[in-house]
Amino acid sequence: MYRAEHPKPQFERKNWLNLNGKWQFEIDNGNSGAARGYYKEDAVLNGEIEAPFCPESKLSGIGYVDFMSSVWYKREVELTAKQLKGRVVLHFGAADYFTTAYINGKECGTHKGGYVSFSFDVTEFVREGKNVITVHVEDDTRSPLIPRGKQSEGYYSAGCDYTRTTGIWQTVWLEFTPKTYIKNVKYYPDIHTAALTITAETCGAGTFTAQTFFNGKPTGEARAECNGGSLTVTVNLTEKHLWEVGKGGLYDLRLTYGDDEVKSYFGLRNVRLEGYKFLINEKSVFQRLVLDQGFYPDGVYTAPSDADLEADIDMSVAMGFNGARLHEKIFEERFLYHCDKKGYIVWGEFPNWGVDHSRSESVFAVLPEWLEELARDFNHPAIVGWCPFNETWNYKGRCQEDDVLRLVYQATKAVDPTRPCIDTSGNFHVITDIFDVHDYDQNPQTFAEHYNALMQDGTLYDPHAARQKYKAGMPVFVSEYGGIRWTKEEKGWGYGNAPATEEEFLARLEGLTDVLLNNSRMFGFCYTQLYDIEQEQNGLYTYCRKPKFPPETIKKIFSKKAAIED
């Protein structure tokens, strides 16, 4: 079985059943499967797929890359009386885009959104013995009200758009809980008092207990009685261990409520802005980020293994980066788990491309799923900021609806006041905590001229100044630069003219990077990009994750001390 590991390491219960593996499968481009009774128990689908890989991928066993308006999945599962004693929940890591699930021929839930996790309580639908699970997923990559991220709207991949993903693309599983259980938790660590405040939502009456550990040693406990609903407890930690960039440092958590038990963890850290500086645990940390788009040659959106997720972080660190922009995609929770463990800082983004943000109703295409993302990943210490939009260019000649961006920003800050939020990376800013810009100038001399004034008089070079306004004193960084083409493929592309030699490539890379490192009012950068993706050949690694240059050579360039960092 592919992807056998638990998909939620920050909210893990022992009693669960992985449903990855072989499923019956059928493409339903006429979207008539429901009318034809595909949801019925005795219906048989004509094909087979390897979940959790999308049908476009090689690992799915299908590799069908044309558009699919809807797809169906079906499989049987045996359940015991012991598993049915409490509550049964059907979980999906992600399925793109509109999902309808059936148990034993009866509809048990629907979900809109292609990137976040969701679940259905199916207790009333399951029975002892054989159960039939059927899943229908509808998608329209070309719809202006469906976020697609970097999935291509044309048949072929082109420019910055790549192979599409349809249907299930993350782990599917069943979870078995008591009837009195913990619904969700939010963690508020305080580095100054060495404490963790937990807010929890519960079902049923019981005693909520939180026990913390560091390297196996108990470090604190708190408890509260509750009749169901919300509660708050604070654990005063007996040992203070800060979560650090490049090191990690996680406390383990054991949460109980009645007979329910959840295994979790947290990091003791804070983030805040101070002038031009980005502080992590009150220390100015220069963010050496790389653009990571989360694509895989054989799995498309889905990593073949958990080890592949971890390897992407390790190969980034090997070249001198301490974090990444998780670009135009909501990454799976196990990737964030590895970031948390390793102290690898990341920005959480939303796959806004494809949405017509010139229309006010586009807020309904973004905000509901974005709020689900904020709820799902709030507790990850590795996430240091949010960015719901990226480059909101004109849509068919129409400017963005500023109120859409403003509302999503305000909702983000209301849900999570602990992290900064960039409204739309690069352009066109409406209301933002950080004013970031994208600059793919390939000449280090003119690139330097763009940002010298920032140090001299606080003015920022901005090619979009007609549409957005930088206020002197706002924190700033160049969140996309570089993108230098280096490939043996004639059709591959990168930004600007490709260097003629390796020496020219390295000189250009170092020249551009030094401009940002030496700027005392620049708190970070994000280099484009970590690895090639299909036709975009501007990665430091190939699409198959082979380094184009010795990692230690690249690391010397990116890891120089920055002017702004402590």
LINURJO-V48068 format. One record per backbone hydrogen bond with DSSP energy under -1.0 kcal/mol. CO is the residue of the C=O (numbers start at 1). NH is the residue of the N-H. E is the energy in kcal/mol with one decimal. If there is no record, write none. Layout:
co:CO nh:NH e:E
co:CO nh:NH e:E
//
This chain:
co:8 nh:11 e:-2.0
co:12 nh:263 e:-2.9
co:14 nh:16 e:-1.3
co:15 nh:176 e:-2.5
co:17 nh:174 e:-2.5
co:21 nh:51 e:-3.0
co:23 nh:49 e:-2.5
co:24 nh:74 e:-1.6
co:25 nh:47 e:-2.1
co:26 nh:72 e:-2.4
co:28 nh:31 e:-1.7
co:32 nh:36 e:-1.8
co:33 nh:38 e:-2.7
co:34 nh:37 e:-1.3
co:37 nh:40 e:-1.6
co:40 nh:43 e:-1.4
co:47 nh:25 e:-1.9
co:49 nh:23 e:-2.3
co:50 nh:53 e:-1.5
co:51 nh:21 e:-1.8
co:54 nh:57 e:-1.9
co:55 nh:64 e:-2.0
co:57 nh:63 e:-1.2
co:58 nh:61 e:-1.7
co:60 nh:50 e:-1.9
co:69 nh:139 e:-2.4
co:70 nh:28 e:-3.0
co:71 nh:137 e:-2.7
co:72 nh:26 e:-1.8
co:73 nh:135 e:-2.5
co:74 nh:24 e:-3.1
co:75 nh:133 e:-3.0
co:77 nh:131 e:-1.9
co:79 nh:129 e:-3.2
co:80 nh:84 e:-1.1
co:82 nh:85 e:-1.3
co:87 nh:177 e:-2.4
co:88 nh:122 e:-2.3
co:89 nh:175 e:-2.4
co:90 nh:120 e:-2.3
co:91 nh:173 e:-1.9
co:92 nh:118 e:-2.1
co:94 nh:169 e:-2.1
co:94 nh:170 e:-1.2
co:96 nh:167 e:-3.0
co:97 nh:113 e:-1.8
co:98 nh:138 e:-2.7
co:99 nh:111 e:-2.1
co:100 nh:136 e:-2.9
co:101 nh:108 e:-3.0
co:102 nh:134 e:-2.4
co:103 nh:106 e:-1.8
co:106 nh:103 e:-2.6
co:109 nh:101 e:-2.6
co:111 nh:99 e:-2.9
co:118 nh:92 e:-2.7
co:120 nh:90 e:-2.9
co:122 nh:125 e:-1.7
co:122 nh:126 e:-1.3
co:129 nh:79 e:-2.2
co:131 nh:77 e:-2.4
co:132 nh:104 e:-3.1
co:133 nh:75 e:-2.1
co:134 nh:102 e:-3.0
co:135 nh:73 e:-2.6
co:136 nh:100 e:-2.8
co:137 nh:71 e:-2.3
co:138 nh:98 e:-2.9
co:140 nh:143 e:-1.8
co:143 nh:146 e:-1.4
co:144 nh:356 e:-3.1
co:148 nh:151 e:-1.5
co:150 nh:162 e:-3.4
co:158 nh:161 e:-2.5
co:161 nh:158 e:-1.1
co:162 nh:152 e:-2.8
co:167 nh:96 e:-2.3
co:171 nh:93 e:-2.7
co:172 nh:19 e:-2.9
co:173 nh:91 e:-3.4
co:174 nh:17 e:-2.9
co:175 nh:89 e:-2.5
co:177 nh:87 e:-3.6
co:181 nh:203 e:-2.4
co:184 nh:201 e:-2.4
co:186 nh:199 e:-2.2
co:188 nh:197 e:-2.1
co:190 nh:195 e:-1.7
co:194 nh:237 e:-2.3
co:195 nh:190 e:-2.8
co:196 nh:235 e:-3.3
co:197 nh:188 e:-2.6
co:198 nh:233 e:-2.3
co:199 nh:186 e:-2.4
co:200 nh:231 e:-1.8
co:201 nh:183 e:-3.0
co:201 nh:184 e:-1.2
co:202 nh:229 e:-2.1
co:203 nh:181 e:-1.4
co:206 nh:226 e:-2.3
co:208 nh:224 e:-2.2
co:209 nh:256 e:-2.2
co:210 nh:222 e:-2.0
co:211 nh:254 e:-2.5
co:212 nh:219 e:-2.8
co:213 nh:252 e:-2.6
co:214 nh:217 e:-1.8
co:217 nh:214 e:-2.4
co:219 nh:238 e:-2.6
co:220 nh:212 e:-2.6
co:222 nh:210 e:-3.0
co:224 nh:208 e:-3.4
co:226 nh:206 e:-2.7
co:229 nh:202 e:-2.6
co:231 nh:200 e:-2.4
co:233 nh:198 e:-3.2
co:235 nh:196 e:-2.4
co:244 nh:247 e:-1.7
co:244 nh:248 e:-3.3
co:248 nh:244 e:-2.4
co:251 nh:266 e:-2.0
co:252 nh:213 e:-2.1
co:253 nh:264 e:-2.7
co:254 nh:211 e:-2.2
co:255 nh:262 e:-3.0
co:256 nh:209 e:-2.5
co:257 nh:260 e:-2.3
co:260 nh:257 e:-2.2
co:262 nh:255 e:-2.7
co:263 nh:12 e:-2.4
co:264 nh:253 e:-2.9
co:266 nh:251 e:-2.6
co:267 nh:269 e:-1.1
co:268 nh:243 e:-2.5
co:270 nh:281 e:-2.3
co:272 nh:279 e:-3.1
co:274 nh:277 e:-2.2
co:277 nh:274 e:-2.3
co:278 nh:285 e:-2.0
co:279 nh:272 e:-2.1
co:283 nh:280 e:-2.6
co:284 nh:566 e:-1.9
co:287 nh:289 e:-1.2
co:287 nh:525 e:-2.7
co:288 nh:322 e:-2.0
co:288 nh:323 e:-1.1
co:289 nh:527 e:-2.4
co:290 nh:325 e:-1.8
co:291 nh:530 e:-2.3
co:292 nh:327 e:-2.3
co:296 nh:300 e:-2.5
co:298 nh:59 e:-2.2
co:299 nh:302 e:-2.0
co:300 nh:296 e:-1.9
co:305 nh:309 e:-1.1
co:306 nh:310 e:-1.9
co:307 nh:311 e:-2.3
co:308 nh:312 e:-1.7
co:309 nh:313 e:-1.0
co:310 nh:314 e:-2.2
co:311 nh:315 e:-2.6
co:312 nh:316 e:-1.1
co:313 nh:317 e:-2.5
co:314 nh:318 e:-2.1
co:316 nh:319 e:-1.1
co:316 nh:321 e:-1.8
co:317 nh:320 e:-2.1
co:322 nh:345 e:-2.0
co:323 nh:290 e:-1.0
co:324 nh:347 e:-1.7
co:325 nh:292 e:-2.4
co:325 nh:327 e:-1.4
co:332 nh:336 e:-1.4
co:333 nh:337 e:-2.0
co:334 nh:338 e:-1.8
co:335 nh:339 e:-1.9
co:336 nh:340 e:-2.8
co:337 nh:341 e:-2.3
co:338 nh:342 e:-2.0
co:339 nh:343 e:-1.3
co:339 nh:344 e:-2.3
co:343 nh:246 e:-2.9
co:345 nh:324 e:-2.0
co:346 nh:384 e:-2.4
co:347 nh:326 e:-1.7
co:348 nh:387 e:-2.3
co:350 nh:352 e:-2.2
co:351 nh:149 e:-1.2
co:352 nh:355 e:-2.1
co:353 nh:148 e:-2.7
co:353 nh:149 e:-1.3
co:355 nh:357 e:-1.5
co:356 nh:359 e:-1.6
co:357 nh:401 e:-3.4
co:359 nh:362 e:-1.7
co:360 nh:363 e:-1.6
co:361 nh:364 e:-1.6
co:362 nh:365 e:-1.1
co:363 nh:367 e:-2.6
co:366 nh:370 e:-2.5
co:367 nh:371 e:-2.6
co:368 nh:372 e:-1.5
co:369 nh:373 e:-2.1
co:370 nh:374 e:-2.4
co:371 nh:375 e:-2.1
co:372 nh:376 e:-2.5
co:373 nh:377 e:-2.3
co:377 nh:380 e:-1.5
co:380 nh:383 e:-1.0
co:382 nh:346 e:-2.7
co:385 nh:348 e:-2.3
co:386 nh:422 e:-2.7
co:387 nh:350 e:-1.2
co:389 nh:425 e:-2.4
co:391 nh:393 e:-2.1
co:395 nh:398 e:-1.7
co:398 nh:395 e:-2.6
co:401 nh:404 e:-1.5
co:401 nh:405 e:-1.1
co:402 nh:406 e:-2.6
co:403 nh:407 e:-2.5
co:404 nh:408 e:-2.1
co:405 nh:409 e:-2.3
co:406 nh:410 e:-2.7
co:407 nh:411 e:-2.5
co:408 nh:412 e:-2.1
co:409 nh:413 e:-2.3
co:410 nh:414 e:-1.9
co:411 nh:415 e:-2.3
co:412 nh:416 e:-2.8
co:420 nh:386 e:-2.0
co:421 nh:433 e:-2.4
co:425 nh:391 e:-2.5
co:425 nh:427 e:-1.5
co:427 nh:392 e:-2.6
co:437 nh:479 e:-1.5
co:443 nh:447 e:-2.6
co:444 nh:448 e:-2.0
co:445 nh:449 e:-1.7
co:446 nh:450 e:-1.3
co:448 nh:451 e:-1.0
co:448 nh:452 e:-1.2
co:452 nh:456 e:-1.6
co:453 nh:457 e:-2.9
co:453 nh:458 e:-1.1
co:462 nh:465 e:-1.5
co:464 nh:467 e:-2.2
co:464 nh:468 e:-1.3
co:471 nh:474 e:-2.1
co:475 nh:435 e:-2.4
co:476 nh:523 e:-1.6
co:477 nh:437 e:-1.7
co:477 nh:479 e:-1.0
co:478 nh:526 e:-1.6
co:480 nh:439 e:-2.9
co:481 nh:528 e:-2.6
co:483 nh:495 e:-3.0
co:493 nh:537 e:-2.0
co:501 nh:505 e:-2.0
co:502 nh:506 e:-2.7
co:503 nh:507 e:-2.2
co:504 nh:508 e:-2.3
co:505 nh:509 e:-2.7
co:506 nh:510 e:-2.6
co:507 nh:511 e:-2.4
co:508 nh:512 e:-2.6
co:509 nh:513 e:-2.2
co:510 nh:514 e:-2.6
co:511 nh:515 e:-1.2
co:513 nh:517 e:-2.4
co:514 nh:518 e:-2.5
co:517 nh:563 e:-3.1
co:519 nh:522 e:-1.6
co:523 nh:287 e:-2.3
co:525 nh:289 e:-2.5
co:526 nh:481 e:-1.0
co:527 nh:291 e:-2.9
co:528 nh:483 e:-1.9
co:529 nh:540 e:-1.2
co:530 nh:541 e:-1.2
co:533 nh:536 e:-2.6
co:535 nh:493 e:-2.1
co:536 nh:533 e:-2.1
co:537 nh:486 e:-1.8
co:540 nh:548 e:-2.3
co:541 nh:532 e:-2.1
co:542 nh:545 e:-2.1
co:546 nh:542 e:-2.5
co:550 nh:553 e:-1.3
co:550 nh:554 e:-1.5
co:551 nh:555 e:-2.8
co:552 nh:556 e:-1.4
co:554 nh:558 e:-1.9
co:555 nh:559 e:-2.3
//
